[in-house]
Amino acid sequence: MDKLEIKCAMQIQKPIHEVFEAIIIPEKMSNYFISQSTGIMETGKNLIWKFPEFDFECPVKVQKVEKDKYVSFYWENSGHDLLVEITLSEKENNSTLVSISEKSMENNEAGLQWLSGNSFGWSNFLACLKAYLEYNINLRKGAFDFMKKK
């Protein structure tokens, strides 16, 4: 295996449009993921994300947005532009399956560290998204304060 890729998924008990909006609208994203964004995720837009526990700006290049179906963007990790794809699928009982992939890094020490950290990160993203949409709980708040630089 030459390249490493992250894949994870979770079903959320909310309609697809509600899930889609929570992924592209910064005011909703700030309840479970980022603290700020320079705009809504739209095809071709370049955004800057800020995270509540990190003191840096994260450039995001939105590649494609298909309403209620798909969001893709590039962001950088260790000098590599990585593609994140989020796919939404309608499921029974008005629920939504959220599938995420991020690719790719070389199968080496740096790639394995990325695989471990970002696999955890995307699983956490899904759990926080589910908690926010289904129960209006911000699981991320305070969860990573231990990572802040003092």
N, C-alpha and C positions, 0 to 999 in steps of 0.2 A: 504494500500500500504506500504510494508515494505522497498522497495528499490526505489531510485530515479535514473532516467536515462535522459540524454539530447538527444534530436533529433532535427536536423534542416537540411534544404536543400535549394539549390539555383541552378537555371539553368544559365549556362554560355555560351555565344555565341561564343564558340571556339571548335575545334575538341577535342575528348577525349584524344588523345595522348599528345596534347599541355597542357591540364589541368593536366594530370597525371605527366608529367615532372615538371610542376610548383610546384607540391606537394612533389616530392621526391628529387629534385636537390637543394642543399643549395644556390647556386648562384641565382637561381630564387626565392626561398623562401624568400631571404633577401630583395626582392622588395615589400613584402607585409606582412611578418609575423615575422620571426626571424632575428637576426643580424648575427648570425654565427651558424655553425654546424660542428661537427667533421667528417662528411661524408654524403654520399648519403644514403637515406633510402633503405635498402636492407634487405630481410628476415634474421632474426637472429642477426642483428647488434645491438650493444649498442652504442648510440650516446650521445653527450652532445650538447644541444641547449643553445644559449644565446639570450636574447631578448633586443631590443634597449633601452627600458625604465627601465629595472630591472637589478640590479647588483647581479645576481646569475646565477649559472649553473643549467640547467634542464636536468637530466638524462632521456633518452628515450630508451626503449627497443623495437626494431622493431620486431613484431611478424610475420607478413606475408605481402608480397608484390606480387601482381599479376598484371603484366603489363597491363596498360590501364583499370583496373577493380577495384582494391581493395588495400587498405593500412591499416594495423592495427598496433598499438603500445600501450605499457603501459607507463604511467608516474605516478608520485606520487603526491598526494595531501593530506595534513594533515595525513601522515602515511599510506594512502591507495594507493595501486596500482590500477589505473583506466585504463580501456581498451577504447581506441579511435579507432573507425572503420570509414573509409572513403570509400564510394562506389561510383563508377562512372558508369553512364548509358548513352549510346548514345541516343540522341533525334533528332527530325527532324531539318532540316536546319543546319546540321553539328554542333549542339550544344551538351552540356554535362550537365547532372544533377549530382550535387555533393551532396551526402547525408552523414551526419555525425552523429554518435552516440557516447556518452561517458557514461560509466557505471562502477560501480554504487556506490552510497553512501546511508547510512541509512536515513530514513525519520525522521530527527531530526533537531535541530537548525543548526549544522555544515553542515549537508547535504543540507538544504535549502539555506544556504549562498553559498555553492558550486554550487548548481543548478542555482541560480540567476547569480552569477559571470561568470560561464563557459558557460551558455546559451548565455549571452551577448558576451562572448569571441568568441564562435564558429560562431555566427551570424556576428560578426565583421570580423573574418577570411574569411568567404565567400564573404562578401561585398568587402573586400580588394583584395581578389583573383580575383574577377570579374573586379574590377577597373583596376588592373594591367594587366590582360590578354586582356581585351577588349579595354582599353584606354591608357595603359602604364602610369598609375597614381599610385603613392605610397600613398594611403590614410592613412597609418599608421604613416608615417613620421611626427613627432611632435604631433601626436594626444594624446599620453599618457605621454607627458613630465611632466604634472602636478603630475604624480604618482612617479616620480623619487625622491629618497631620497637625501636630500641636506646635 
